[in-house]
Amino acid sequence: MSSVNDLTNGPTSLYEKRKSVFPKQVDGPFRRFKWLVMAVTLTIYWVTPWLRWDRGAYAPNQAVLVDLANRRFYMFDIEIWPHEFYYVAGLLIMAGIGLFLVTSAVGRAWCGYACPQTVWTDLFQHVERFLDGDRNAQIRLDRAPWTLTKLWKRLRKWSVWLLIAFLTGGAWINYFADAPTLQRAFWHGTAPTVAYGTVLVLTMTTFLLGGFMREQVCIYMCPWPRIQTAMTDEKSLIVTYRHWRGEPRSHGLKKASEEHIQTGDCIDCLQCVQVCPTGIDIREGPQIGCITCALCIDACDKVMGQIGRPRGLIDYATELDCEREMRGEASVSALKRLLRPRTLIYLALWAAIGIAMLFALGTRTRVDIAAAADRNPQYVRLSDGSIRNAYLVRVRNMQNRPRTMIVGLRGLPDGVMWSEGQSRAQASRTLRVDVPADQVLKQRLYIVAGAFGPARQDFVFTVQAAGDDKETAEDDESFVRPEEGQ
């Protein structure tokens, strides 16, 4: 019957209008830890491109650089080439497994402390609190009619937000070119157009996401809250309200004591709700809006101290620990909670990938060769009856100094080669080439061999660095002859 009445009264809206969230300032160990994480992450983001790292005269001296022009990725002493992109893939896999590990152990700690959306939103909220006042002052200003005073306060706040957002976008481009050089060109108007476009896009997205959308990004746009339910279990630490201790709520200690009402520790002061950056009520249980920032713990602990009750009405706890406490049993130790099969498997996978990548980095050679045979024509019959094939050979020098390389043949016993610009009279089994520092030398080579033999004969191009290091590499290829009777 009620559904019929609903239909007759008009369609039900499936969209809930946003309720503005104005978090209240709070102090406590978790708030101070968030300050520390914010300071560290923002410092890393803004300072890293300006760090210098000496790689010699032939390589850039920026410590962390994504050199798109030359297709290189530099991170301190590590240099990644395009064909070594599996190292980047390995880092991304490690980041994913690390996120699984953290979530299975301590819930959405990444979301609450280190996520860029959280960090920049927190920064914007502190700016807002500094300029407009704390929660009550912000609510009054939000509800006030538009006057010159309100317009001035809004423009003042938005200007600071835009400045922070602009510095955010301006710092991002520093990772893709030499930071001092790019910044000089940027302010002189001679930087590439893509640099200005990137700064504009990142400025506006930071301004909108951190200043206006805030908790909506965490609740509606980010996929991780949906994924994290599969990553947590009854042994994961999450922010929990101990309802068996807090209920029934007293709604005021004085009235409860006067009427001798049996109540729990919660006095329904709403401090936990007012400090929440996403505006949820943690007393309603785990929910998608909780980013486990633990600010509600700081607020509740402060109230418990003021009314003479023990802390921990809202606290980090596991579902199993909560069940034990309700039965009056002791909770499991933190170390035992962390060292369980699920987290150990994640940790083992994470460590194994990291160790494998470090081993590969430590044992990789800094020379490489790649060859591609000409397809049209595949072979040429010379006047003496011998067969010639042509190849485009790329010799890669991955050190930041010029090196002499010796290209050779293995297999194809009667084969000799010479480079473009030489004559057949200079042909031999080896060829010396000088490869510039941190570059790929392209060389067209001709190989000639007898007409008698298989139609496709496998052989190997080898390359060896001349000098003390003696690094080697090789690439398989085939020598093509005409079929018998042709």
DAUR-V609420 format. One record per residue. PSI is psi as a letter, one per 30 degrees, with the letter a starting at -180 (* if undefined). Layout:
PSI
PSI
//
This chain:
e
e
e
e
e
e
e
f
f
l
k
k
k
g
k
k
k
k
k
k
k
i
k
k
k
l
k
l
e
e
e
e
e
e
e
e
e
e
e
e
e
e
e
e
e
f
e
e
f
f
k
l
j
j
g
a
f
g
l
l
g
k
e
j
k
j
i
e
e
g
h
l
j
k
j
c
g
k
k
k
l
e
f
g
f
f
e
e
e
e
e
e
e
e
e
e
e
e
e
e
e
e
e
f
e
h
b
h
e
e
e
f
e
f
k
e
e
e
e
e
e
e
e
e
e
e
e
e
e
e
e
f
l
a
e
e
e
e
e
e
e
e
f
l
l
j
l
e
e
e
e
e
e
e
e
e
e
e
e
e
e
e
e
e
e
e
e
e
e
f
e
e
f
f
f
g
l
j
e
e
e
e
e
e
e
e
f
f
g
g
l
k
e
f
e
e
e
e
e
e
e
e
e
e
e
e
e
e
e
f
e
e
e
c
f
e
e
e
e
e
e
k
f
e
e
e
e
f
f
f
f
l
a
f
g
k
k
l
k
k
k
i
e
f
e
f
l
l
k
f
h
j
e
e
e
e
e
e
g
h
k
j
l
a
f
k
g
h
f
g
e
e
e
f
f
k
f
f
g
l
j
f
f
g
l
k
l
f
f
k
g
h
f
g
f
f
e
e
e
e
e
e
e
e
e
e
g
g
l
k
l
g
e
k
l
k
l
l
e
e
e
e
e
e
e
e
f
g
l
k
l
k
l
e
e
e
e
e
i
l
e
e
e
e
e
e
e
e
e
e
e
e
e
e
e
e
e
e
e
e
e
f
f
k
l
g
k
l
k
k
k
k
k
k
f
j
l
f
l
k
k
l
f
g
f
l
k
k
k
k
k
j
k
j
k
k
j
g
l
h
k
k
l
k
k
j
k
l
k
k
a
i
e
g
k
l
l
l
l
k
f
l
l
f
f
g
k
a
f
l
k
k
k
k
k
l
k
h
l
k
k
k
k
k
k
k
k
k
l
l
f
k
l
l
f
j
k
k
a
k
k
l
k
k
k
k
a
e
e
h
k
l
l
l
k
k
l
k
k
k
l
l
l
k
f
*
//
